[in-house]
Amino acid sequence: MNLKGFKWTREPKAYVIGDDTVEIVTDPHTDLWQRTYYHFQNDSAPVLQMETAEAYFSFSVKTEFAGSHHRFDQCGIVMYLDSENWLKAAAEYENDAFQRLGSVVTNLGYSDWATTDIPATVKVMWYRLSRRQDDYCIECSEDGVTFRQMRISHMHRGIGTVRFGVYACSPEDSSFRAVFSDFHLTKCRWPAHDGQQPDEI
């Protein structure tokens, strides 16, 4: 992919964009979250994205986070439309034993968080975001070959032109270097549903 077409929302203080890699050094106290449970509204994480009106596509990227070491340190895939409508997926550091591999979908100003625990020793993860009009699928992979579904979601503002890419942040008093590579934009890898047909209207 040509990374020259990617643009920042909240440019970080330290980063490097190469021909096929991106490195971000996270700034402390940066995050994305809206309201739910915690009640706070955090809209400070840097995101680097491209734009498309294509209604069917898949975007995948490799993330490396060897330096992740403090609670909630994270880097991953993102589709940031505006402060109250976005989704993300990442492995968030919790402690020396485990981290939370999960995804957040924020619709109309309210976030959710779906997670599963994985060992803290995992420091590489691929993610794939697929779009079918205004529905989206997020997948993850530990080898970049075999992807497994994390979630399917609807985005109320996710129709028409959208922006998607990568992000990294450290919600608490921390900083680490996140490395992104192996960027791919392809035809939609999320097949149409072949089971129960929709109800007739």
C-alpha positions in Angstrom: 0.0 0.0 0.0 1.0 3.6 -0.6 1.2 5.1 2.9 1.6 8.6 1.4 -2.2 8.8 1.2 -2.6 8.3 4.9 -3.4 11.4 7.0 -3.2 12.2 10.7 -5.9 13.0 13.2 -4.0 14.3 16.2 -0.4 13.9 15.0 1.9 12.4 17.7 5.1 14.0 18.8 7.3 11.2 17.6 6.7 8.9 14.6 8.4 7.6 11.5 6.5 6.8 8.2 8.6 4.6 5.8 7.7 3.1 2.5 5.8 0.2 4.1 6.1 0.7 7.8 4.9 3.1 10.4 6.4 3.6 13.9 4.5 5.6 16.6 5.9 6.5 20.0 2.9 6.9 22.2 2.3 10.0 24.3 1.1 9.5 27.9 -2.6 10.1 28.7 -3.8 9.4 25.1 -6.9 7.3 24.6 -10.2 6.7 22.7 -13.4 6.0 24.8 -16.8 7.5 25.0 -19.0 7.6 28.2 -20.1 3.9 28.8 -19.4 2.7 32.4 -16.4 5.0 33.0 -18.4 8.1 32.1 -15.4 10.0 30.8 -14.9 11.0 27.2 -11.3 10.5 26.0 -10.7 11.6 22.4 -6.9 12.1 22.3 -5.3 9.1 20.6 -3.4 9.7 17.3 -4.9 7.9 14.3 -3.3 7.6 10.8 -5.9 6.8 8.2 -6.7 6.6 4.5 -10.1 7.4 3.0 -12.4 5.4 0.6 -16.0 5.3 -0.6 -15.6 1.7 -1.6 -18.5 -0.3 0.0 -16.7 -3.7 0.0 -13.1 -4.1 1.1 -10.7 -5.6 3.6 -7.8 -3.8 5.2 -5.1 -5.8 7.2 -2.0 -4.8 9.1 0.7 -6.3 11.3 1.3 -4.7 14.7 4.4 -5.2 16.9 4.4 -3.9 20.5 7.4 -5.4 22.3 7.7 -2.2 24.4 4.1 -2.3 25.7 4.5 -2.5 29.5 1.9 -0.4 31.3 -1.8 -0.9 31.9 -3.9 -0.1 28.8 -0.9 0.4 26.5 -2.3 -0.5 23.0 -1.9 -0.3 19.3 -4.0 -1.7 16.5 -6.5 -1.1 13.7 -9.0 1.7 13.7 -11.8 3.3 11.7 -12.2 6.8 13.2 -15.1 8.7 11.6 -15.5 11.4 14.3 -15.3 11.6 18.1 -18.5 9.8 18.7 -18.4 7.2 15.9 -15.5 4.8 15.5 -14.2 1.3 16.1 -10.8 -0.1 17.1 -9.1 -3.4 17.8 -5.9 -4.0 19.8 -4.2 -6.0 22.5 -4.2 -3.9 25.7 -1.6 -4.6 28.3 -2.9 -5.4 31.7 -0.1 -6.9 33.8 2.9 -9.3 33.5 0.6 -12.3 33.2 -2.0 -11.3 30.6 -3.4 -8.6 28.3 -6.8 -8.1 26.8 -7.2 -8.8 23.1 -10.4 -6.9 22.2 -12.4 -4.4 20.2 -14.3 -1.3 20.9 -17.3 -0.1 18.8 -18.5 3.4 19.4 -21.9 4.4 17.9 -23.5 7.8 18.5 -21.3 8.6 21.5 -21.3 5.3 23.5 -18.5 2.8 23.5 -18.5 -0.9 24.2 -15.5 -3.2 24.9 -15.5 -6.9 24.0 -12.3 -8.8 25.1 -10.6 -12.1 25.7 -7.5 -12.6 27.7 -4.2 -13.6 26.0 -0.7 -14.1 27.5 1.3 -11.0 28.1 4.2 -12.6 26.2 2.3 -12.1 22.9 3.9 -9.0 21.2 2.8 -9.4 17.6 -0.7 -9.4 16.2 -2.3 -9.0 12.7 -5.8 -7.4 12.4 -8.2 -7.3 9.4 -11.1 -4.9 9.0 -13.7 -5.8 6.4 -16.6 -3.7 5.2 -19.9 -4.7 3.6 -21.6 -1.3 3.2 -22.3 -0.1 6.7 -21.6 -3.4 8.4 -18.1 -4.4 9.5 -16.1 -7.4 10.6 -12.9 -7.3 12.7 -10.5 -10.3 12.7 -7.2 -11.1 14.3 -4.3 -13.5 13.5 -1.1 -14.5 15.3 0.6 -15.5 12.0 -0.9 -13.2 9.4 -2.3 -16.3 7.6 -5.2 -17.7 9.7 -7.6 -15.0 10.9 -10.3 -15.6 13.4 -13.4 -13.4 14.0 -13.4 -11.0 16.9 -16.8 -9.3 16.1 -19.3 -8.2 13.6 -20.8 -4.7 14.1 -23.0 -2.1 12.5 -21.8 1.5 12.3 -24.7 4.0 12.2 -22.4 6.6 10.5 -20.4 4.0 8.6 -22.0 4.4 5.2 -20.5 6.3 2.2 -17.0 7.6 2.5 -15.1 6.3 5.6 -11.6 6.6 7.0 -9.5 3.7 8.4 -6.0 2.9 9.4 -3.9 2.4 12.6 -3.6 4.0 16.0 -1.5 3.7 19.2 -1.9 5.2 22.6 -1.1 5.0 26.3 -4.1 6.0 28.5 -2.0 6.2 31.7 1.4 7.7 32.5 3.3 5.5 29.9 4.9 5.5 26.5 6.1 2.8 24.1 7.0 2.3 20.5 4.4 0.6 18.2 5.4 -0.7 14.8 3.0 -1.3 11.9 3.8 -3.2 8.7 2.4 -5.6 6.1 -0.3 -3.2 5.1 -2.8 -4.7 2.6 -6.0 -3.4 1.0 -7.9 -6.0 -0.9 -11.3 -7.0 -2.2 -13.6 -7.9 0.7 -12.5 -11.1 2.4 -15.7 -11.3 4.5 -18.0 -13.4 2.4 -21.7 -12.8 2.1 -23.9 -14.8 4.5 -25.1 -18.0 3.0 -27.4 -19.2 5.8 -30.8 -18.0 6.8 -32.3 -15.5 4.4 -33.5 -12.2 5.7 -37.2 -11.8 6.5 -39.4 -10.4 3.7 -40.6 -6.9 4.2 
